[in-house]
């Protein structure tokens, strides 16, 4: 980040995490492409960082099905399609399928000079990874990790351990860390293991007990989408509501506002 960018950097960091369900909703003949509507919705949230899961670079079947020249499958991939003007984008594949692939993405108000990927797959039936992007905010190092954990509790516990080991190895001990994503933690059992890994949930004063419910989007009963931090704390959090968000994905986005635990000098 340049000195001019530092001078205008907001004092509060607005972070969104969102599982976009590969940009497609419905089944069979009513299957529909929602990636362009997701772009409009995310742009309206005004986030500094957008952490995305289940993002596709390509999918041969859907590209053929949704072939409209303007509102069809994005030629440069979904992450690029979702990136607001003036933002930077980072994407890495987690899983490869017969027709395509999908992974995690980060959209950032600031440049992203480094992008890393770390495989945390627990078994061959679920390919999972961490997208790791270090950046500078108010002249301090902040490491963003976008995660999407497995469907089995024992796998998630091992993935927390691998996340903790990766942070210990790849992130300097005094640098701040922000881990955002879909943790598939139906029963809220990961907060303890994450604390052992040095990360706490970014709970805000207005947050309901157990966190904001984001899944399923039509009648949300599970708080699967979260932000965990080191060196930061939560100021405010919310889940956008309304018919639009219910339609766009099986998850609702979570928006969290953060600040340094120790203010910049």
N, C-alpha and C positions, 0 to 999 in steps of 0.2 A: 504494500500500500504506500502511495506517495505521501509526502508531508501535507500536500493540499487535501488529500483524501482524509488524512488523520484529523485535520482541522475541522472538517465537516462531518466526521463520523458521529452518529447518534450516541448519546450517553446510555441509552437502553437498547439492547439487542433484541430484535423481534425475530423469532425463529418459528417456522412452521414445519411440522412433520406430517406426511400424508402418504398413505398407500393408495396408489391410483388404480389398482386392479387392472394393470396393463392397458389402461385407457379405453377399455371396452366393457360394455354392460349388456345384460340380457343373454338369451340363449336362442338357438335356432333362427327362425325367420325374423324374430324381433331383436336380434343382436344388433347393437348400435355402437358407433364410435363416439366417444365422449372426450377425446383428448383436446379438441379445440375449445370446448366449454370449460374443461379443467384449466386451460391456460387463462381464460378470462377470469374465472373464479379466483385462482391463485394470485393473479396480478392485482385484484382488488383488495387483497389482504395486506399489502404493503410491507411484506417481510424483508428483512435484511438477508436471511438465509432460509432456503427452502430445502428440506431433506425429504427425498422421495424414495419410495420402494415400489417394486413390481413395475419397473419402467422398461420398455422395450426399445432396443436399437432397431431391430427388424423382426418381421414375422411374415413369411411368404404367403400364408393363407389369408391373414387379415389384410395384407397389402392388396391382394387380388380382390377381396370382398369389398373393401372400402377404397375404391379407385377413383373417387371424384377428384378432379384436378385441383380444386381449391379447398374443399372441406373433407378430403379423404386422408388416407394414411400419410403421415409426414415423411417426406423423402429423406430427411436428415436424421430421422429417429425422434422418439418422443421427448427425450430430454431437451434436445435443441428446440423442439416445437414449444415446449413449456417455458423456455427461458425468456423473461421480459427483456425488452430492449435496454441495452446498457449493462446487463448482468453477465456474469461469467457462468459457465456450466462445466461440471465434471461428471463423468459417467463411467462405470465399470460393470461388466457382466458378472453375474453370480451363477446363473443356471443356463445351460444349453439344452434346447428341446428339438424334436425332429423338424419343426417348422420355423424355429427362430431361437430366441434367447430372451432373458430379462435380468435386470440387476438394480442397483441403487444409483441415485443421482443427487447432486448438490447444485443448487442455483444460488449464486452469491452476488451481492451488491458490489463486492470487491474482487480484484483479480485473484486467480487461483494458480500460482506458479508451480505448485507441486501437487501431484495426485498419486495416492498409493492404494493398493488393494491387498486385502489379507483374507485368505480362505479360512472359514471356520466351519466348514461342512462336517457334520457328525456321522453321516452315513451316505451311501451312494444314491439313496432315494430322495434326498433333499440337499440341493447345492446352495450353500449360504456363504455370504462374504461380508466384509467390512470395507466400506469406502472411507478412506482417511485423507483429509485435506487440511494441512496447516495453513494458517493465515495470520495476519497482523491486524489487531483491532486496538486503537488507542495506544499504539506503539508497544503492545504486549502480545506475546504469542498465544494463539488460541487454536486448538486442534479439534476439528470437526470430524466426527465419525458417524456415518450413516449405517444403520444395522437393520437386519430383518432376520429374526431368530426362528428356530424350528417349531414344529407342531407338537413335539413330544417333550414333556417336562424334563426328563433326564438329559435329552439333547440340549435343551436351553441352559441347564446348569453347566454342562461342559462348555457351551459357547460363552457363557459368562466368564468361566475360568480362562478360556483362550483370549477373550477380549481383555481381561485384566493382565494377562501375561504379555499381550501385544502392547498395551499402553505402557507397561513397565519397561518394555524393551525399546519402543519406538518414540516415546514422548519424554522429554526432559522432566525431571520431578517437579520443577517449579512452574511448569507451563499449565495453563488452564485447558480443560477437556470438556467437550460437549458431545454426548452420545445421544442421537435421536433416531427413532424408528418404530417399527412394528415389532413388538417383543413376543406376541402370541402368548402372553402370560395370563391365561384365563382366570386364575385364582389369586393373582396378586402375590406370587411367591418369590419373585426375583429381587425385591428391594434389599433383602438381607444379603444374598450373595453379591449383589452389585456394591453394597457398602463394603464388603470384604475386599472387593476389587478397587476400592478407593473412590467410588462414584455414588452420589446420592441423587434421589429423584428431585427434579427442580420444581418442588411444590410451591405454589404461590398462596398468599394469604386468602385469596378468594376461592381456592380450589376445594371441591367437595372431598370428603373422606374417601380414600381409595382411588382418587384421580378422576379426571373427566372421562366419561364413557363415550367411546368413539365407534363401537362395532356391536351389531351391524348398523349401518347408517340409518336404516328406516326406523328401527326401534333400538337404539343403542343401550346395551346392558353390560358391556365389557370395556374396561379401560386398557386396551391393548397398545395404544400408541402413546409414547412417553418420551421425555427428555431427562437424561441423567447428566450430572455435571460434576466437575471438580474446579474449584476456584471461582465459581459463579453462584448466584442465588436467584430464585424466582421472585418476580415482582407482581406478575399478573399472568393469568392463563385463561383461555376460553376455547370453546368449540363452535365454529360457525354453524348456524342452523338454517333450515329452510328447505323448500322443495328442491331447489337446485342442487344442494349438496347431497341430499338423499338420493338423487338420480345419478350423480356422477360416478360414484364408486360404492363398494360395500363398506368402506371406512369413511368416517368424517375426518377432516383435518384437525390437528391440535395446534393452537398458537400459544406460544410462551414468550413472555418478555423477561429478559435477564439483565443482570448487572454484575459487575465485579464484586466479590466479597470485600476486597480492599480496593478503594477507589484509586484511579490513576493519579500519580503525583503531578 
